[in-house]
């Protein structure tokens, strides 16, 4: 949430000083590299977190293999993106120099995701948060500095992002190496109690890739589910300002999603380390608590939606209020689905999230094609709401049926849930 606050600070600066149209250009420049960065991870962050939870004695090899592969994939993908820019940039309505600068985000984002996965696998959530915050707040500080010096254009904001990534990646690499060394020492002292992992580096990488790519399919589909509507809004409206309006409404709504993603980040390594028989009940308890807290936040945002847009971004962004109100229940639903996806991954059943996300993405795309030409950004928000709700219902039905549970086990809060949430104060 603190990292999200830094992102919002940058968005407020951009919105007030650049206006809706330039804000839209910035969004279009960054969406492509962010999507490609997720594609380029090839599921290794999920594999790193999963394997480290089970085999801390192999931490050095796991981390070294993943980091080397991340650097190679990031460099190759960035090169391919730069080669395709003469065709991609005009289609996205982005100036070629701005799009080329944003390409640097691809390898840097891949590397930071892999290093944070080392922290997550070791359940070092404080260090993971420190890495994330180092990037977010560096970005905010550098962007504010650029604006203060008079560089009020999207290129300066992208340059600030690239510089923040470079500095944060250095800190992340140091942290990941230290954690891997400490985990290896702990594993040697405790003995080998986890699943067998191939001893050869190539065999280890193959085992990680075999696990990671299956989880990766649903991760890529999920990012498309969350971001494809931005491209469709640009395509159908032909107006960068409309992209700016829609992206600001979505960004505020996604505060609720970020809250639930924090629960997801805890669920995955915790569930991976539990005996299979204990996973369903433990997952249900954490999902109930995450959903209850997220619901309270969504209701508060719905009531204050006008002020959440007009006060930080200005009256010029008033058209963002309507999509924000529509998206709030949707992000609550997709956040709940993401929590269940984390449990599927821990059970080594990644195809269920992939199937659910693919169906939801198909629904959102079809509804976008039908609703955006007539209703604009409000139609895009309604399409996303329907797809997100489908993802939540389908994932809950699938998980509950497979594990012999009832839907109410995940939805209806209990007294112990309220006690647990009160204890967080």
N, C-alpha and C positions, 0 to 999 in steps of 0.2 A: 504493500500500500504506500509505503514511503517512496519507493521507486516510481510508482504511478503518479505520485504528487509532483515529482520532478518533471515527468513527461507532460503533465497538465500545465506546469509553469511555462514550459517551452511553447506549448500550444496556445496559451494565453498571449504570450509575447508575439508569436507569429500572427495570431488572429487579429490582434489590435493594431499591430504596426504594418502588416503586409496586406491585410484585407482578405475577403473570401476567395478571390480569384487566385492570388499567389499562394494562399494556404492550400488550395486545391492542387496547384502544380507541385507543391512540396509533397503532398500525400501521394500523388501519382508517381513521383520520382522514387519514393522510398518503398512503395508496396511491392514492386517487382523484385528488387534485391532481397527484401525480407522473405518473400515466398521462396525464392531460389535458395536462400540460406537454409531454410528449413528442409527443403528437398535435399540439399547437399550434405546434411548431417547423416543421411542414410540410416537413421535410427540408432546411431552409436550412442548418443546420450542415454537413451532408455536402456540399452544393453550394458553400458558402464554402470549405471545405478543398480541394475538388477544383479549383475555379476559381483559387484563389490559387496552387496548385502549378503551374498552367499559364500564368497571366497575371499576374505580379506587378506589371506596369505599370498594371493596372486595379485595384490593391488598394484604393485610396480609394473608388472607386465600388462595388466589391463589398462592402466592409465597411459603408459608409453605407447602401446599399440593404437589406442584410440586417438591420442593427440597427434601422432604422426599421420594417421589416416585423415584426420580432420584438416590438417594443413594442406595435404596433397589435394583432397577433394575441393577445398575452398579455392585454392589457386586455379585449379582446372576449370571450375564452374565460373569463376570471375572472368577468366580469359574467354570462355565461350560466350558469356553475356556481352562482353565488350565487342566481340566480333559481330554479334547480332544487333547491336545498338542502332546502326543506320536504318534498320527496318523497324525495330521495336520502339524507339523514341518517338518518331512521328505518329505511330499508331496510338501511343499513350498520350500524345499531346504535350510531351516534355522536351525541352531544349536538349540537344545532344551533349553539350558540356556538363550540364547538371546531371543527366542520366549517367554519364561516364564517371563522374565523381562518386555518385551513389553506389556504383559497382564495388567500390572498396569495402562496403559494408558486408558483402557476401562472405569472404574468408574470415573476417573479424568476428562476425556473429556466430559462425560455425564453431570457431575456437572457443568463444566464451560459453557457448552452450555445453560443449564437451567438458570444460573445466568445472562448470557448475554441477554437472552430473557426477563428477568425482565427489564433490561435497555432499550431494544428495545421497549417493550410495553409502557414504560413511555416516549419514544422518547428522552431518555438521551443518545444520541449517543456518546457524549464525554466520559461518564463513560464506555460505552460499549467498545469504542476504548481503553481506559486505561487498561481494563481487558485483552483485546486481546494482547496489546503491552507488558503488564507485563509478560505474558507467552512467547511471541515470543522472546523478548530481553533477558529475563532470560535464555531461552534455548540457544540462541546464545552465551551469556556470559559463561554459564556453559560448553557448548561444546568446546568453545575456550580454556577455562581453562583446561579441560581434555586433550586436544591435547597438550597444552603447557607443561603439566606435563608428557607427554610421553605416554599417554593412546591412542594410535592410532589404535583403533579397533571399530567395530560397537557397542559392548557392552557399551563402555564408552559414546557413543553418545546417545544411548537409555536411559542410566542412567541419563544423563543430562536432557533429555526430561521429565522423570518422576519427577525429583527434581523440574524442572521449573513448571510443572503442580501443584505439591503440594503447592508451594509458591503462585502461581497465584490463585489457588482455595480459599485460605484463604482470599486474598484481594477481590475476587469476592463475596464470601459469605457475607462479611461485607458490601460491596456496595449494594448488592441486598436487604439485610435486611433494610438498611437505606432508600433506595428508596421505598420499600413497605410501611414502616411506614409513609413516607412523602405523598405518594399517598393516603393512607387511610385517613389521616387528610384532604387533599384537597377534597376528595370525600365526606367526612362528611360535610364539609363546603358548598360544592356546591349542595348537595342533590343528590338523585338517579335519574339520567337521562338516564341510559343505559338500555340494555336488562336485563331481569330478570335472575339471576343466583341462583341456589338452595342454600338455607341457610345452610343446613347440609354439613359438610366437605365431607362426602362420596358422597353426591349428587353433590357437586361441582367437585370432582375428576372425577366422572362419566361423567359429562357434558364436562369437559376438554378432557377426553379420547375420548369421542364420536367425538369431533371436531378434536382432534390431530391425531388420527390414520388414518383418511382419508387423511390428508395432509402428513402423514408419509409414506404412500405407495409410493408416487411419490418421496419423498426425498431419500428413500432407493434405488429406481430404478435409480435416478439420480446419486447417488454415484457409483453404479455399472456401469452405463454408462460411468462415468469418469475414473473408476479405473480397470474394469474387463480386459482391454487389457493388463495390466501389468502381470497378471497371465497367460494370453494366450501367451504373448511373452516368458515368462519363460518356459511354457509348450512345445511350439513348437521349440524353439531354444535350450533349455536345457543349456543356457549360462547366468550366472548372469551378466556378463559384458554387454550383450545386454540389459538387464533390466536397468542397469546403464545408458547406452546411451539413451535409450528411455525415461526414467524418467526425465533426465535432459532437454531434448528437450521439453517435456510436461510441466515441471515446469516453464521454461522461457515463453512458450506460455501462460500459465495460469496467467501471470501477467495481461494480457488483461481481462481475466475472472474475476479476483479479482476486477478489476476496476468496472466492471458491477455488481458484487455482492454487491458492496457498494451502488449502486443505488437500487438494490433489497431490501437491508436492510432498506432503507428509504421508499420505495414504500409500503411495507406491512402494517406497522402501520399507515401510512398516509392515505392509501386507506381504511383501516378498520374504520377510524374515520370519513369518508366523507359520506354524503347522497348518496344512491345508484345511483341517477340520475347524480351525478357529477363525479363518478368514471371513466367512459370511457375516457372522454376528458382530465382529469387530468393525467390519466395513459398514454395516447398517448403522451402528452407533455414531461413527464419525460422519456419515452422510446426513443423518438426521440433524446433527448439531451444526454442520456446515450450512445445510439448507435453511434451518431456522434463523441463523444469524444473517444469512444472505437475504432472506425474505424481509427481515426487519429493515435492512439497508435499502432494499428495492422500494419498499413502501415509503420510506423517508425521502428517497430521491424522486419518487412520483409526485409527492406532495410539494416538493421544492423545485420541480423541474424548470419552471420559468426563471427562477433566480440562479439556478446552477448554470444556465446558459448566458443570460443577459448580464449578470454581474461580472463574471470573469472575462467573457469574450466580447461583450458589447452588444448594443441594440442591433447592429448590422447582422448579427448571427441569430436573430429571433426565429428565422425559419428552421433552426435546428431543434426547436423545442418539440415540435410534433413527432419527428422520428425518435427523439429521446424517449418520449412517453410510450411509444409503441414498442420500442426495443427493450425496455426495462424488464418486463416479465419474460421476454425471450432469452436475455442473457442469464437470468436466474435459472431457466430451464436448461440451457446448454452447459452452464456451470455444474449443475447437478449431474448431467450426462457425463461430463468430464471426470467427475469424482468416481462414477461407476466404471468408466473406462480404465482408470488407474488400477482398480481391483481386478478387472479382466486381465490386464497386463501382468499383474502379480501372480495370477493363476496360470500364466502362460497360455492365454486364450485371446490373442490379439485380433483374430478375425471377426469376432463379434463387434467390436468398435468400428472396424473398417466397413463392415456391411451396413451398420446403422448410419454411419456418417455419409456413406455413398448415397443411400436412399434419401437422407435429409438434404444433401447437396443437390440431388436431382430435383427434389421438390422446390427448393429455393430458386434454382435456376429457371425452372418452368414458370413459377409464379412471378419472378422478376420480369421475364419476357412478356408476361401478360399485364402486369400491374404498373411497371415503371413508365411505359409510354403514356398511360392515362393519368396516373396519380403521382408520378415523379418520385421524390425521395420518401414520401409517405408510403407509396406502394412498395418501394424497396424494403422499408422497415417492416411492413406487414408480411412480406414474403419471408424475411428472415425470422420473424416471430413464429410463423407456421413451421418452418424447417427446424428451428431450435426445439420447439415443443415436441415435434415428432421424434427427434433424437432422444429427448428425455424419457418419453413414454416407452419407446421401443427398447432402449437400453435397460430400463427398470424391469419391464416385462421379461426380457431375455434372462437377465441375471437372477431375478427372483424365481423364475420357473426352473432354471438349471440348478439352483442351490436349495430348492425346497423351502423357499421363504414366501412371505406375503408382501405385497406392495406397501402395506401399512407399516411394516417393519422399518422401512426406509423413509416414510413420509410423516408419520404421526409422532410428534415429540413426546418424550416421557419425562417423568420427574427428574430422573438422573441426568437427563440432557440439560435441563434448566439449571440444575446445580453445577454441572460442568461448565456451562457458559458463564454463570455468575462468578465462578472461581477464577475466570480469566481476567477479571477487572484488576 
